[in-house]
Amino acid sequence: MKKAFQCIVAQTDDALERFDLTYAQWLVLDQLHTSGKTGLLNLAKKLDLNAGALTRTIDRLENKGHIKRVRSEQDKRLCQIELTPKSQDLIKVIPGILAQIMNEHQEGFERGEYERLIHALNQLIKNTNRFKERTNLHLDVGEPQLTTNFSPT
């Protein structure tokens, strides 16, 4: 699983290089697009990252003009992170590129094989969540979100 993930991330990083983005930076933009303006800690929790690592990514994205920090009117010590108009074009283009990459990695799978793989990965996520609950560990891997959207090429 790790090797497959590393290959997909490397290929994604290569594809996003022309936009001066990394996969990790794209995840931040995509999450902000999905959830809207939010605080750093909330964003870190949604992305399952520590706030320090996310702060460095936010700094880079802000320097590139893709996001901005907006001070809270109620408490000037707090800020919200939001997308800039510059990032809106990326939000329209990049999902199609990522879909192409995923389609390449699905090559050779029959529909039933792919559905079994998704089922097995979802079961693994469920088991991990049950383990986390039993052991009271702080492993927030989220709910199963994999789908069986299969588009053989």
Backbone hydrogen bonds, N-H to C=O, Kabsch-Sander energy under -0.5 kcal/mol:
donor,donor_aa,acceptor,acceptor_aa,energy
5,F,1,M,-2.6
6,Q,2,K,-2.8
7,C,3,K,-2.2
8,I,4,A,-2.3
9,V,5,F,-2.8
10,A,6,Q,-2.5
11,Q,7,C,-2.3
12,T,8,I,-2.5
13,D,9,V,-3.1
14,D,10,A,-2.2
15,A,11,Q,-2.1
16,L,12,T,-2.4
17,E,13,D,-1.0
18,R,15,A,-0.5
19,F,16,L,-1.7
20,D,17,E,-1.9
21,L,16,L,-1.7
26,W,22,T,-2.5
27,L,23,Y,-2.3
28,V,24,A,-1.2
29,L,25,Q,-2.1
30,D,26,W,-3.2
31,Q,27,L,-2.3
32,L,28,V,-2.5
33,H,29,L,-2.3
34,T,30,D,-2.3
35,S,31,Q,-3.2
36,G,32,L,-2.3
38,T,81,I,-1.8
40,L,79,C,-0.5
43,L,39,G,-2.4
44,A,40,L,-2.8
45,K,41,L,-2.2
46,K,42,N,-2.3
47,L,43,L,-2.0
48,D,44,A,-0.7
48,D,45,K,-0.7
49,L,44,A,-2.5
54,L,50,N,-2.2
55,T,51,A,-2.3
56,R,52,G,-1.5
57,T,53,A,-1.5
58,I,54,L,-3.0
59,D,55,T,-2.6
60,R,56,R,-2.0
61,L,57,T,-2.6
62,E,58,I,-2.7
63,N,59,D,-2.5
64,K,60,R,-1.5
65,G,62,E,-1.2
66,H,61,L,-2.5
67,I,61,L,-0.8
68,K,82,E,-2.5
70,V,80,Q,-3.3
72,S,75,D,-0.6
72,S,78,L,-2.8
78,L,75,D,-2.1
80,Q,70,V,-3.2
81,I,38,T,-3.7
82,E,68,K,-2.4
84,T,66,H,-2.2
87,S,84,T,-1.0
88,Q,84,T,-0.7
88,Q,85,P,-1.0
89,D,85,P,-0.6
89,D,86,K,-0.5
90,L,86,K,-0.6
91,I,87,S,-2.0
92,K,88,Q,-1.1
93,V,89,D,-1.4
94,I,90,L,-2.7
96,G,93,V,-0.8
97,I,93,V,-1.1
98,L,94,I,-2.6
99,A,95,P,-2.1
100,Q,96,G,-1.8
101,I,97,I,-1.9
102,M,98,L,-2.5
103,N,99,A,-2.5
104,E,100,Q,-2.0
105,H,101,I,-1.6
106,Q,102,M,-0.9
106,Q,103,N,-0.6
107,E,104,E,-0.9
109,F,106,Q,-2.0
114,Y,110,E,-2.5
115,E,111,R,-2.5
116,R,112,G,-2.3
117,L,113,E,-2.3
118,I,114,Y,-2.5
119,H,115,E,-2.4
120,A,116,R,-2.7
121,L,117,L,-2.6
122,N,118,I,-2.5
123,Q,119,H,-2.3
124,L,120,A,-2.1
125,I,121,L,-2.1
126,K,122,N,-2.4
127,N,123,Q,-2.8
128,T,124,L,-2.3
129,N,125,I,-2.3
130,R,126,K,-2.4
131,F,127,N,-2.6
132,K,128,T,-2.5
133,E,129,N,-2.3
134,R,130,R,-2.5
135,T,131,F,-2.5
136,N,132,K,-1.3
137,L,132,K,-1.2
139,L,137,L,-0.9
140,D,138,H,-0.7
141,V,139,L,-1.6
150,F,148,T,-1.0
151,S,149,N,-0.5
